Amino acid sequence: MQAHLSALDDDMWFVITDGPLIITKVNTAISISSGGPQYIEKPRVEWTAEDKKKENLDDVAKDILYKTLEKNTFSKINRCKIGKEIWEKLIQLCEGNEQKKENKLSVATQKFDNIKIKSGESMTEFDERVSSIEIVLNALRKTYPNREIFLKVIRGLSKK
């Protein structure tokens, strides 16, 4: 999602992580003793076409997020006002709190530790099962060295 949003506009991902952009201008009414300019919010009547485009990024981001969701998930986030809120809610829904993450990690680790080839299962199917568990573990920030994965696969094979 980050790559898609960033490809549309460089600031799009920042709108999701930091909130809507605030259109500002240099405050020429204040004399600056600290050496740097001070900024104030730019009145809407002074906005350029580029300012309007930047201000609209949050709406574009929300639209993209909405279009990627199934109805059940959409119903849980449709009250969010800005893209950042939507993203945070989606993270909460998909990843859960720390306890839920720990439970998922525990289950995935146990599956990985106990993986064995099933009767009638092809090597391709077994490899896909190992890979799917590895993907879940990686998503939960748990990685295994390739050697350990290889040994786990070898030990998980039947004598046949």
MODELLER restraints for C-alpha pairs under 7 A, 6 or more apart:
rsr = mdl.restraints
at = mdl.atoms
rsr.add(forms.Gaussian(group=physical.xy_distance, feature=features.Distance(at['CA:2:A'], at['CA:13:A']), mean=6.13, stdev=0.5))
rsr.add(forms.Gaussian(group=physical.xy_distance, feature=features.Distance(at['CA:5:A'], at['CA:12:A']), mean=5.60, stdev=0.5))
rsr.add(forms.Gaussian(group=physical.xy_distance, feature=features.Distance(at['CA:5:A'], at['CA:13:A']), mean=5.86, stdev=0.5))
rsr.add(forms.Gaussian(group=physical.xy_distance, feature=features.Distance(at['CA:6:A'], at['CA:12:A']), mean=5.57, stdev=0.5))
rsr.add(forms.Gaussian(group=physical.xy_distance, feature=features.Distance(at['CA:6:A'], at['CA:13:A']), mean=5.56, stdev=0.5))
rsr.add(forms.Gaussian(group=physical.xy_distance, feature=features.Distance(at['CA:12:A'], at['CA:57:A']), mean=6.12, stdev=0.5))
rsr.add(forms.Gaussian(group=physical.xy_distance, feature=features.Distance(at['CA:12:A'], at['CA:61:A']), mean=6.82, stdev=0.5))
rsr.add(forms.Gaussian(group=physical.xy_distance, feature=features.Distance(at['CA:15:A'], at['CA:21:A']), mean=6.46, stdev=0.5))
rsr.add(forms.Gaussian(group=physical.xy_distance, feature=features.Distance(at['CA:15:A'], at['CA:58:A']), mean=6.02, stdev=0.5))
rsr.add(forms.Gaussian(group=physical.xy_distance, feature=features.Distance(at['CA:15:A'], at['CA:83:A']), mean=7.00, stdev=0.5))
rsr.add(forms.Gaussian(group=physical.xy_distance, feature=features.Distance(at['CA:15:A'], at['CA:84:A']), mean=6.80, stdev=0.5))
rsr.add(forms.Gaussian(group=physical.xy_distance, feature=features.Distance(at['CA:16:A'], at['CA:83:A']), mean=5.27, stdev=0.5))
rsr.add(forms.Gaussian(group=physical.xy_distance, feature=features.Distance(at['CA:16:A'], at['CA:84:A']), mean=4.44, stdev=0.5))
rsr.add(forms.Gaussian(group=physical.xy_distance, feature=features.Distance(at['CA:16:A'], at['CA:87:A']), mean=6.62, stdev=0.5))
rsr.add(forms.Gaussian(group=physical.xy_distance, feature=features.Distance(at['CA:17:A'], at['CA:84:A']), mean=5.67, stdev=0.5))
rsr.add(forms.Gaussian(group=physical.xy_distance, feature=features.Distance(at['CA:18:A'], at['CA:84:A']), mean=6.62, stdev=0.5))
rsr.add(forms.Gaussian(group=physical.xy_distance, feature=features.Distance(at['CA:19:A'], at['CA:83:A']), mean=6.90, stdev=0.5))
rsr.add(forms.Gaussian(group=physical.xy_distance, feature=features.Distance(at['CA:19:A'], at['CA:84:A']), mean=5.31, stdev=0.5))
rsr.add(forms.Gaussian(group=physical.xy_distance, feature=features.Distance(at['CA:20:A'], at['CA:58:A']), mean=5.53, stdev=0.5))
rsr.add(forms.Gaussian(group=physical.xy_distance, feature=features.Distance(at['CA:21:A'], at['CA:54:A']), mean=6.83, stdev=0.5))
rsr.add(forms.Gaussian(group=physical.xy_distance, feature=features.Distance(at['CA:21:A'], at['CA:55:A']), mean=6.01, stdev=0.5))
rsr.add(forms.Gaussian(group=physical.xy_distance, feature=features.Distance(at['CA:22:A'], at['CA:41:A']), mean=6.85, stdev=0.5))
rsr.add(forms.Gaussian(group=physical.xy_distance, feature=features.Distance(at['CA:23:A'], at['CA:41:A']), mean=5.84, stdev=0.5))
rsr.add(forms.Gaussian(group=physical.xy_distance, feature=features.Distance(at['CA:23:A'], at['CA:42:A']), mean=5.70, stdev=0.5))
rsr.add(forms.Gaussian(group=physical.xy_distance, feature=features.Distance(at['CA:23:A'], at['CA:51:A']), mean=6.47, stdev=0.5))
rsr.add(forms.Gaussian(group=physical.xy_distance, feature=features.Distance(at['CA:23:A'], at['CA:55:A']), mean=6.94, stdev=0.5))
rsr.add(forms.Gaussian(group=physical.xy_distance, feature=features.Distance(at['CA:24:A'], at['CA:39:A']), mean=6.02, stdev=0.5))
rsr.add(forms.Gaussian(group=physical.xy_distance, feature=features.Distance(at['CA:24:A'], at['CA:40:A']), mean=5.33, stdev=0.5))
rsr.add(forms.Gaussian(group=physical.xy_distance, feature=features.Distance(at['CA:24:A'], at['CA:41:A']), mean=4.23, stdev=0.5))
rsr.add(forms.Gaussian(group=physical.xy_distance, feature=features.Distance(at['CA:24:A'], at['CA:42:A']), mean=4.62, stdev=0.5))
rsr.add(forms.Gaussian(group=physical.xy_distance, feature=features.Distance(at['CA:25:A'], at['CA:39:A']), mean=5.38, stdev=0.5))
rsr.add(forms.Gaussian(group=physical.xy_distance, feature=features.Distance(at['CA:25:A'], at['CA:40:A']), mean=5.64, stdev=0.5))
rsr.add(forms.Gaussian(group=physical.xy_distance, feature=features.Distance(at['CA:25:A'], at['CA:41:A']), mean=6.29, stdev=0.5))
rsr.add(forms.Gaussian(group=physical.xy_distance, feature=features.Distance(at['CA:25:A'], at['CA:42:A']), mean=5.43, stdev=0.5))
rsr.add(forms.Gaussian(group=physical.xy_distance, feature=features.Distance(at['CA:26:A'], at['CA:37:A']), mean=6.32, stdev=0.5))
rsr.add(forms.Gaussian(group=physical.xy_distance, feature=features.Distance(at['CA:26:A'], at['CA:38:A']), mean=5.77, stdev=0.5))
rsr.add(forms.Gaussian(group=physical.xy_distance, feature=features.Distance(at['CA:26:A'], at['CA:39:A']), mean=4.49, stdev=0.5))
rsr.add(forms.Gaussian(group=physical.xy_distance, feature=features.Distance(at['CA:26:A'], at['CA:40:A']), mean=6.34, stdev=0.5))
rsr.add(forms.Gaussian(group=physical.xy_distance, feature=features.Distance(at['CA:27:A'], at['CA:38:A']), mean=5.61, stdev=0.5))
rsr.add(forms.Gaussian(group=physical.xy_distance, feature=features.Distance(at['CA:27:A'], at['CA:39:A']), mean=5.23, stdev=0.5))
rsr.add(forms.Gaussian(group=physical.xy_distance, feature=features.Distance(at['CA:27:A'], at['CA:40:A']), mean=5.77, stdev=0.5))
rsr.add(forms.Gaussian(group=physical.xy_distance, feature=features.Distance(at['CA:58:A'], at['CA:82:A']), mean=6.59, stdev=0.5))
rsr.add(forms.Gaussian(group=physical.xy_distance, feature=features.Distance(at['CA:58:A'], at['CA:83:A']), mean=5.79, stdev=0.5))
rsr.add(forms.Gaussian(group=physical.xy_distance, feature=features.Distance(at['CA:61:A'], at['CA:83:A']), mean=6.07, stdev=0.5))
rsr.add(forms.Gaussian(group=physical.xy_distance, feature=features.Distance(at['CA:62:A'], at['CA:82:A']), mean=6.97, stdev=0.5))
rsr.add(forms.Gaussian(group=physical.xy_distance, feature=features.Distance(at['CA:62:A'], at['CA:83:A']), mean=5.02, stdev=0.5))
rsr.add(forms.Gaussian(group=physical.xy_distance, feature=features.Distance(at['CA:66:A'], at['CA:74:A']), mean=6.69, stdev=0.5))
rsr.add(forms.Gaussian(group=physical.xy_distance, feature=features.Distance(at['CA:77:A'], at['CA:86:A']), mean=6.00, stdev=0.5))
rsr.add(forms.Gaussian(group=physical.xy_distance, feature=features.Distance(at['CA:77:A'], at['CA:89:A']), mean=6.71, stdev=0.5))
rsr.add(forms.Gaussian(group=physical.xy_distance, feature=features.Distance(at['CA:80:A'], at['CA:86:A']), mean=5.70, stdev=0.5))
rsr.add(forms.Gaussian(group=physical.xy_distance, feature=features.Distance(at['CA:95:A'], at['CA:101:A']), mean=6.48, stdev=0.5))
rsr.add(forms.Gaussian(group=physical.xy_distance, feature=features.Distance(at['CA:105:A'], at['CA:137:A']), mean=6.62, stdev=0.5))
rsr.add(forms.Gaussian(group=physical.xy_distance, feature=features.Distance(at['CA:105:A'], at['CA:140:A']), mean=6.36, stdev=0.5))
rsr.add(forms.Gaussian(group=physical.xy_distance, feature=features.Distance(at['CA:108:A'], at['CA:133:A']), mean=6.35, stdev=0.5))
rsr.add(forms.Gaussian(group=physical.xy_distance, feature=features.Distance(at['CA:108:A'], at['CA:136:A']), mean=6.93, stdev=0.5))
rsr.add(forms.Gaussian(group=physical.xy_distance, feature=features.Distance(at['CA:108:A'], at['CA:137:A']), mean=6.34, stdev=0.5))
rsr.add(forms.Gaussian(group=physical.xy_distance, feature=features.Distance(at['CA:112:A'], at['CA:133:A']), mean=6.49, stdev=0.5))
rsr.add(forms.Gaussian(group=physical.xy_distance, feature=features.Distance(at['CA:115:A'], at['CA:156:A']), mean=5.89, stdev=0.5))
rsr.add(forms.Gaussian(group=physical.xy_distance, feature=features.Distance(at['CA:116:A'], at['CA:156:A']), mean=4.04, stdev=0.5))
rsr.add(forms.Gaussian(group=physical.xy_distance, feature=features.Distance(at['CA:116:A'], at['CA:157:A']), mean=6.16, stdev=0.5))
rsr.add(forms.Gaussian(group=physical.xy_distance, feature=features.Distance(at['CA:117:A'], at['CA:126:A']), mean=5.92, stdev=0.5))
rsr.add(forms.Gaussian(group=physical.xy_distance, feature=features.Distance(at['CA:117:A'], at['CA:156:A']), mean=5.72, stdev=0.5))
rsr.add(forms.Gaussian(group=physical.xy_distance, feature=features.Distance(at['CA:117:A'], at['CA:157:A']), mean=5.41, stdev=0.5))
rsr.add(forms.Gaussian(group=physical.xy_distance, feature=features.Distance(at['CA:117:A'], at['CA:158:A']), mean=6.56, stdev=0.5))
rsr.add(forms.Gaussian(group=physical.xy_distance, feature=features.Distance(at['CA:137:A'], at['CA:143:A']), mean=6.49, stdev=0.5))
